[in-house]
Amino acid sequence: MNSWINLDALWRIAVVGMLTGAGLPAMFALALRLLNPSVPSVPSGEPAADRPTAGPVGYALAGLLLAVVLASIGWGISVIVNHR
């Protein structure tokens, strides 16, 4: 181990940075995608009543993902505020 670089701390920082930097936005995007499923193209003049809806499973998964994102944001703010 190098006396100038703590590789264990560097590894932890890299992993947490990747999870929060890419993971949280990806979870947020997935939650929004679950709330708004793809809409098939409808020819003009026809009613769009056959459009798919998210359904209860989609709403539950989206709610869970959004709760994780909000909890992570709250945890990050509390760590910054309570840092001494």
Distance bins in CASP14 RR format, pairs under 12 A and 6 or more apart:
PFRMAT RR
TARGET T0000
AUTHOR 0000-0000-0000
RMODE 2
METHOD distances of the structure
MODEL  1
1 7 1 0 0 1 0 0 0 0 0 0 0
1 8 0 0 0 0 1 0 0 0 0 0 0
1 9 0 0 0 0 0 1 0 0 0 0 0
1 10 0 0 0 0 0 1 0 0 0 0 0
1 11 0 0 0 0 0 1 0 0 0 0 0
2 8 0 0 0 0 0 1 0 0 0 0 0
2 9 0 0 0 0 0 1 0 0 0 0 0
2 10 0 0 0 0 0 1 0 0 0 0 0
4 10 0 0 0 0 0 1 0 0 0 0 0
5 11 0 0 0 0 0 1 0 0 0 0 0
5 13 0 0 0 0 0 1 0 0 0 0 0
6 12 0 0 0 0 1 0 0 0 0 0 0
6 13 0 0 0 0 1 0 0 0 0 0 0
7 13 0 0 0 0 0 1 0 0 0 0 0
7 14 0 0 0 0 0 1 0 0 0 0 0
8 14 0 0 0 0 0 1 0 0 0 0 0
8 15 0 0 0 0 0 1 0 0 0 0 0
9 15 0 0 0 0 0 1 0 0 0 0 0
9 16 0 0 0 0 0 1 0 0 0 0 0
10 16 0 0 0 0 0 1 0 0 0 0 0
10 17 0 0 0 0 0 1 0 0 0 0 0
11 17 0 0 0 0 0 1 0 0 0 0 0
11 18 0 0 0 0 0 1 0 0 0 0 0
12 18 0 0 0 0 0 1 0 0 0 0 0
12 19 0 0 0 0 0 1 0 0 0 0 0
13 19 0 0 0 0 0 1 0 0 0 0 0
13 20 0 0 0 0 0 1 0 0 0 0 0
14 20 0 0 0 0 0 1 0 0 0 0 0
14 21 0 0 0 0 0 1 0 0 0 0 0
14 22 0 0 0 0 0 1 0 0 0 0 0
15 21 0 0 0 0 0 1 0 0 0 0 0
15 22 0 0 0 0 0 1 0 0 0 0 0
15 23 0 0 0 0 0 1 0 0 0 0 0
16 22 0 0 0 0 0 1 0 0 0 0 0
16 23 0 0 0 0 0 1 0 0 0 0 0
16 24 0 0 0 0 0 1 0 0 0 0 0
16 72 0 0 0 0 0 1 0 0 0 0 0
16 75 0 0 0 0 0 1 0 0 0 0 0
16 76 0 0 0 0 0 1 0 0 0 0 0
16 79 0 0 0 0 0 1 0 0 0 0 0
17 23 0 0 0 0 1 0 0 0 0 0 0
17 24 0 0 0 0 1 0 0 0 0 0 0
17 72 0 0 0 0 0 1 0 0 0 0 0
18 24 0 0 0 0 0 1 0 0 0 0 0
18 25 0 0 0 0 0 1 0 0 0 0 0
18 26 0 0 0 0 0 1 0 0 0 0 0
19 25 0 0 0 0 0 1 0 0 0 0 0
19 26 0 0 0 0 1 0 0 0 0 0 0
19 27 0 0 0 0 0 1 0 0 0 0 0
19 68 0 0 0 0 0 1 0 0 0 0 0
19 72 0 0 0 0 1 0 0 0 0 0 0
20 26 0 0 0 0 0 1 0 0 0 0 0
20 27 0 0 0 0 0 1 0 0 0 0 0
20 28 0 0 0 0 0 1 0 0 0 0 0
20 68 0 0 0 0 0 1 0 0 0 0 0
20 69 0 0 0 0 0 1 0 0 0 0 0
20 72 1 0 0 1 0 0 0 0 0 0 0
20 73 0 0 0 0 1 0 0 0 0 0 0
20 75 0 0 0 0 0 1 0 0 0 0 0
20 76 0 0 0 0 1 0 0 0 0 0 0
20 79 0 0 0 0 0 1 0 0 0 0 0
21 27 0 0 0 0 0 1 0 0 0 0 0
21 28 0 0 0 0 0 1 0 0 0 0 0
21 69 0 0 0 0 0 1 0 0 0 0 0
21 72 0 0 0 0 0 1 0 0 0 0 0
22 28 0 0 0 0 0 1 0 0 0 0 0
22 29 0 0 0 0 0 1 0 0 0 0 0
23 29 0 0 0 0 1 0 0 0 0 0 0
23 30 0 0 0 0 1 0 0 0 0 0 0
23 31 0 0 0 0 0 1 0 0 0 0 0
23 65 0 0 0 0 0 1 0 0 0 0 0
23 68 0 0 0 0 1 0 0 0 0 0 0
23 69 0 0 0 0 1 0 0 0 0 0 0
23 72 0 0 0 0 1 0 0 0 0 0 0
24 30 0 0 0 0 0 1 0 0 0 0 0
24 31 0 0 0 0 0 1 0 0 0 0 0
24 65 0 0 0 0 1 0 0 0 0 0 0
24 66 0 0 0 0 0 1 0 0 0 0 0
24 68 0 0 0 0 1 0 0 0 0 0 0
24 69 1 0 1 0 0 0 0 0 0 0 0
24 70 0 0 0 0 0 1 0 0 0 0 0
24 71 0 0 0 0 0 1 0 0 0 0 0
24 72 1 0 1 0 0 0 0 0 0 0 0
24 73 0 0 0 0 1 0 0 0 0 0 0
24 74 0 0 0 0 0 1 0 0 0 0 0
24 75 0 0 0 0 0 1 0 0 0 0 0
24 76 0 0 0 0 0 1 0 0 0 0 0
25 31 0 0 0 0 0 1 0 0 0 0 0
25 32 0 0 0 0 0 1 0 0 0 0 0
25 65 0 0 0 0 0 1 0 0 0 0 0
25 69 0 0 0 0 1 0 0 0 0 0 0
25 72 0 0 0 0 0 1 0 0 0 0 0
25 73 0 0 0 0 0 1 0 0 0 0 0
26 32 0 0 0 0 0 1 0 0 0 0 0
26 33 0 0 0 0 0 1 0 0 0 0 0
26 65 0 0 0 0 1 0 0 0 0 0 0
26 68 0 0 0 0 0 1 0 0 0 0 0
26 69 0 0 0 0 1 0 0 0 0 0 0
27 33 0 0 0 0 0 1 0 0 0 0 0
27 34 0 0 0 0 0 1 0 0 0 0 0
27 61 0 0 0 0 0 1 0 0 0 0 0
27 62 0 0 0 0 1 0 0 0 0 0 0
27 63 0 0 0 0 0 1 0 0 0 0 0
27 64 0 0 0 0 1 0 0 0 0 0 0
27 65 1 0 1 0 0 0 0 0 0 0 0
27 66 0 0 0 0 1 0 0 0 0 0 0
27 67 0 0 0 0 0 1 0 0 0 0 0
27 68 1 0 0 1 0 0 0 0 0 0 0
27 69 1 0 1 0 0 0 0 0 0 0 0
27 70 0 0 0 0 0 1 0 0 0 0 0
27 71 0 0 0 0 0 1 0 0 0 0 0
27 72 0 0 0 0 1 0 0 0 0 0 0
27 73 0 0 0 0 0 1 0 0 0 0 0
28 34 0 0 0 0 0 1 0 0 0 0 0
28 35 0 0 0 0 0 1 0 0 0 0 0
28 62 0 0 0 0 1 0 0 0 0 0 0
28 63 0 0 0 0 0 1 0 0 0 0 0
28 65 1 0 0 1 0 0 0 0 0 0 0
28 66 1 0 0 1 0 0 0 0 0 0 0
28 67 0 0 0 0 0 1 0 0 0 0 0
28 68 0 0 0 0 1 0 0 0 0 0 0
28 69 1 0 1 0 0 0 0 0 0 0 0
28 70 0 0 0 0 1 0 0 0 0 0 0
28 72 0 0 0 0 0 1 0 0 0 0 0
28 73 0 0 0 0 0 1 0 0 0 0 0
29 35 0 0 0 0 0 1 0 0 0 0 0
29 36 0 0 0 0 0 1 0 0 0 0 0
29 62 0 0 0 0 0 1 0 0 0 0 0
29 65 0 0 0 0 1 0 0 0 0 0 0
29 66 0 0 0 0 0 1 0 0 0 0 0
29 69 0 0 0 0 0 1 0 0 0 0 0
30 36 0 0 0 0 0 1 0 0 0 0 0
30 58 0 0 0 0 0 1 0 0 0 0 0
30 61 0 0 0 0 1 0 0 0 0 0 0
30 62 0 0 0 0 1 0 0 0 0 0 0
30 63 0 0 0 0 0 1 0 0 0 0 0
30 64 0 0 0 0 0 1 0 0 0 0 0
30 65 1 0 1 0 0 0 0 0 0 0 0
30 66 0 0 0 0 1 0 0 0 0 0 0
30 68 0 0 0 0 0 1 0 0 0 0 0
30 69 0 0 0 0 0 1 0 0 0 0 0
31 54 0 0 0 0 0 1 0 0 0 0 0
31 58 0 0 0 0 1 0 0 0 0 0 0
31 59 0 0 0 0 0 1 0 0 0 0 0
31 60 0 0 0 0 0 1 0 0 0 0 0
31 61 1 0 0 1 0 0 0 0 0 0 0
31 62 1 0 1 0 0 0 0 0 0 0 0
31 63 1 0 0 1 0 0 0 0 0 0 0
31 64 0 0 0 0 1 0 0 0 0 0 0
31 65 1 1 0 0 0 0 0 0 0 0 0
31 66 1 0 1 0 0 0 0 0 0 0 0
31 67 0 0 0 0 1 0 0 0 0 0 0
31 68 0 0 0 0 1 0 0 0 0 0 0
31 69 1 0 0 1 0 0 0 0 0 0 0
31 70 0 0 0 0 0 1 0 0 0 0 0
32 54 0 0 0 0 0 1 0 0 0 0 0
32 58 0 0 0 0 0 1 0 0 0 0 0
32 61 0 0 0 0 0 1 0 0 0 0 0
32 62 1 0 0 1 0 0 0 0 0 0 0
32 63 0 0 0 0 0 1 0 0 0 0 0
32 65 0 0 0 0 1 0 0 0 0 0 0
32 66 0 0 0 0 1 0 0 0 0 0 0
32 69 0 0 0 0 0 1 0 0 0 0 0
33 54 0 0 0 0 1 0 0 0 0 0 0
33 58 0 0 0 0 1 0 0 0 0 0 0
33 61 0 0 0 0 0 1 0 0 0 0 0
33 62 0 0 0 0 1 0 0 0 0 0 0
33 65 0 0 0 0 1 0 0 0 0 0 0
34 52 0 0 0 0 0 1 0 0 0 0 0
34 53 0 0 0 0 0 1 0 0 0 0 0
34 54 1 0 0 1 0 0 0 0 0 0 0
34 55 0 0 0 0 1 0 0 0 0 0 0
34 56 0 0 0 0 0 1 0 0 0 0 0
34 57 0 0 0 0 1 0 0 0 0 0 0
34 58 1 0 1 0 0 0 0 0 0 0 0
34 59 1 0 0 1 0 0 0 0 0 0 0
34 60 0 0 0 0 1 0 0 0 0 0 0
34 61 1 0 1 0 0 0 0 0 0 0 0
34 62 1 0 1 0 0 0 0 0 0 0 0
34 63 0 0 0 0 1 0 0 0 0 0 0
34 64 0 0 0 0 1 0 0 0 0 0 0
34 65 1 0 0 1 0 0 0 0 0 0 0
34 66 0 0 0 0 1 0 0 0 0 0 0
35 52 0 0 0 0 0 1 0 0 0 0 0
35 53 0 0 0 0 1 0 0 0 0 0 0
35 54 1 0 1 0 0 0 0 0 0 0 0
35 55 0 0 0 0 1 0 0 0 0 0 0
35 57 0 0 0 0 0 1 0 0 0 0 0
35 58 1 0 0 1 0 0 0 0 0 0 0
35 59 1 0 0 1 0 0 0 0 0 0 0
35 60 0 0 0 0 0 1 0 0 0 0 0
35 61 0 0 0 0 1 0 0 0 0 0 0
35 62 1 0 1 0 0 0 0 0 0 0 0
35 63 0 0 0 0 1 0 0 0 0 0 0
35 65 0 0 0 0 1 0 0 0 0 0 0
35 66 0 0 0 0 1 0 0 0 0 0 0
36 51 0 0 0 0 0 1 0 0 0 0 0
36 52 0 0 0 0 1 0 0 0 0 0 0
36 53 0 0 0 0 1 0 0 0 0 0 0
36 54 1 0 0 1 0 0 0 0 0 0 0
36 55 0 0 0 0 0 1 0 0 0 0 0
36 58 0 0 0 0 0 1 0 0 0 0 0
36 59 0 0 0 0 0 1 0 0 0 0 0
36 62 0 0 0 0 1 0 0 0 0 0 0
37 51 0 0 0 0 1 0 0 0 0 0 0
37 52 1 0 1 0 0 0 0 0 0 0 0
37 53 1 0 0 1 0 0 0 0 0 0 0
37 54 1 0 1 0 0 0 0 0 0 0 0
37 55 0 0 0 0 1 0 0 0 0 0 0
37 57 0 0 0 0 0 1 0 0 0 0 0
37 58 0 0 0 0 1 0 0 0 0 0 0
37 59 0 0 0 0 0 1 0 0 0 0 0
37 61 0 0 0 0 0 1 0 0 0 0 0
37 62 0 0 0 0 0 1 0 0 0 0 0
38 51 0 0 0 0 1 0 0 0 0 0 0
38 52 1 0 0 1 0 0 0 0 0 0 0
38 53 0 0 0 0 0 1 0 0 0 0 0
38 54 0 0 0 0 0 1 0 0 0 0 0
39 48 1 0 0 1 0 0 0 0 0 0 0
39 49 0 0 0 0 0 1 0 0 0 0 0
39 50 0 0 0 0 1 0 0 0 0 0 0
39 51 1 0 1 0 0 0 0 0 0 0 0
39 52 1 0 0 1 0 0 0 0 0 0 0
39 53 0 0 0 0 0 1 0 0 0 0 0
39 54 0 0 0 0 0 1 0 0 0 0 0
40 46 0 0 0 0 0 1 0 0 0 0 0
40 48 0 0 0 0 1 0 0 0 0 0 0
40 49 0 0 0 0 0 1 0 0 0 0 0
40 50 1 0 0 1 0 0 0 0 0 0 0
40 51 1 0 0 1 0 0 0 0 0 0 0
40 52 1 0 0 1 0 0 0 0 0 0 0
41 48 0 0 0 0 0 1 0 0 0 0 0
41 50 0 0 0 0 0 1 0 0 0 0 0
41 51 0 0 0 0 0 1 0 0 0 0 0
42 48 1 0 1 0 0 0 0 0 0 0 0
42 49 0 0 0 0 1 0 0 0 0 0 0
42 50 1 0 0 1 0 0 0 0 0 0 0
42 51 1 0 0 1 0 0 0 0 0 0 0
42 52 0 0 0 0 0 1 0 0 0 0 0
43 50 0 0 0 0 0 1 0 0 0 0 0
52 58 0 0 0 0 0 1 0 0 0 0 0
53 59 0 0 0 0 1 0 0 0 0 0 0
54 60 0 0 0 0 1 0 0 0 0 0 0
54 61 0 0 0 0 1 0 0 0 0 0 0
54 62 1 0 0 1 0 0 0 0 0 0 0
54 63 0 0 0 0 0 1 0 0 0 0 0
55 61 0 0 0 0 1 0 0 0 0 0 0
55 62 0 0 0 0 1 0 0 0 0 0 0
56 62 0 0 0 0 0 1 0 0 0 0 0
56 63 0 0 0 0 0 1 0 0 0 0 0
57 63 0 0 0 0 0 1 0 0 0 0 0
57 64 0 0 0 0 0 1 0 0 0 0 0
58 64 0 0 0 0 1 0 0 0 0 0 0
58 65 0 0 0 0 1 0 0 0 0 0 0
58 66 0 0 0 0 0 1 0 0 0 0 0
59 65 0 0 0 0 0 1 0 0 0 0 0
59 66 0 0 0 0 0 1 0 0 0 0 0
60 66 0 0 0 0 0 1 0 0 0 0 0
60 67 0 0 0 0 0 1 0 0 0 0 0
61 67 0 0 0 0 0 1 0 0 0 0 0
61 68 0 0 0 0 0 1 0 0 0 0 0
62 68 0 0 0 0 0 1 0 0 0 0 0
62 69 0 0 0 0 0 1 0 0 0 0 0
63 69 0 0 0 0 1 0 0 0 0 0 0
63 70 0 0 0 0 1 0 0 0 0 0 0
63 71 0 0 0 0 0 1 0 0 0 0 0
64 70 0 0 0 0 0 1 0 0 0 0 0
64 71 0 0 0 0 0 1 0 0 0 0 0
65 71 0 0 0 0 0 1 0 0 0 0 0
65 72 0 0 0 0 0 1 0 0 0 0 0
66 72 0 0 0 0 0 1 0 0 0 0 0
66 73 0 0 0 0 0 1 0 0 0 0 0
67 73 0 0 0 0 0 1 0 0 0 0 0
67 74 0 0 0 0 0 1 0 0 0 0 0
68 74 0 0 0 0 0 1 0 0 0 0 0
68 75 0 0 0 0 0 1 0 0 0 0 0
69 75 0 0 0 0 0 1 0 0 0 0 0
69 76 0 0 0 0 0 1 0 0 0 0 0
70 76 0 0 0 0 0 1 0 0 0 0 0
70 77 0 0 0 0 0 1 0 0 0 0 0
71 77 0 0 0 0 0 1 0 0 0 0 0
71 78 0 0 0 0 0 1 0 0 0 0 0
72 78 0 0 0 0 0 1 0 0 0 0 0
72 79 0 0 0 0 0 1 0 0 0 0 0
73 79 0 0 0 0 0 1 0 0 0 0 0
73 80 0 0 0 0 0 1 0 0 0 0 0
74 80 0 0 0 0 1 0 0 0 0 0 0
74 81 0 0 0 0 1 0 0 0 0 0 0
74 82 0 0 0 0 0 1 0 0 0 0 0
75 81 0 0 0 0 0 1 0 0 0 0 0
75 82 0 0 0 0 0 1 0 0 0 0 0
76 82 0 0 0 0 1 0 0 0 0 0 0
76 83 0 0 0 0 0 1 0 0 0 0 0
77 83 0 0 0 0 0 1 0 0 0 0 0
END
